């Protein structure tokens, strides 16, 4: 896909996020789902190798959502990529649904891992990438973390391990939206210069605007650096695309009323024109 096609996919994903959040009539993690949309659209439209008709294809690239509460950004990408259909997608947070508030592994729906407790996804991705190396398989493993999640010590153990193991088939992305459940990330645990921290651990680092498709594509498709895992430190806006949600931590986890739903859809309609 070209850049404009990916932008249209991102817009569709935001519309789908709003629709399903309103339809379920429950609180949902809207802010962090919206901040990761362009990352996920670029990943599923242009980077990941997969077969939508065979989600278990052995040669597929793997994607692990480590910030598990970002399911709205994940499930909407699976829908936009036609891996799941509306009949499945619209069951989000309803009785007996496979799509709940955090991902539950379901290979037939393209969901590679279960995740709820933060700080676990990078370690899982390292295990998958290491297995691929040992088996001489060519697929890549991608993993998306949150910046608040990077407060976890397990994340930094994994960052050290990935470099030590020379996993140049591993790509991490950090949704760096500067907010977490309890407030401003920098006030709770200041990460300092996150890109420099990754560099000091011998990662191939690309610092980008996480809503700029061209920057994301350039970072994903930059020449491979042998023996180094890659990370995209993607600066994003929590609640991106909806003015009353942007940088408003009340929308970390909240219920979308009919009034707010109509206001949000109207804003996206203007963007589509």
Secondary structure, 3 states (H helix, E strand, C coil): CCHHHHHHHHHHHHHHHHHHHHHHCCEECHHHHHHCHHHHHHHHHHHCCCCCCCCCCCCCCEEEECCHHHHHHHHHHHHHCCCCCHHHHCCCCCCCCCCCCCCCCEHHHCECCCCCCCCCHHHHHHHHHHHHHHCCCCCCEEEEEECHHHHCHHHHHHHHHHHHCCCCCEEEEEEECCEECCEEHHHHCCCCCHHHHHHHCCCEEEEEECCCHHHHHHHHCCCCCCCCCEEEEEECCCCCCCCCCCCCHHHCCEECCHHHHHHHHHHHHHHHC
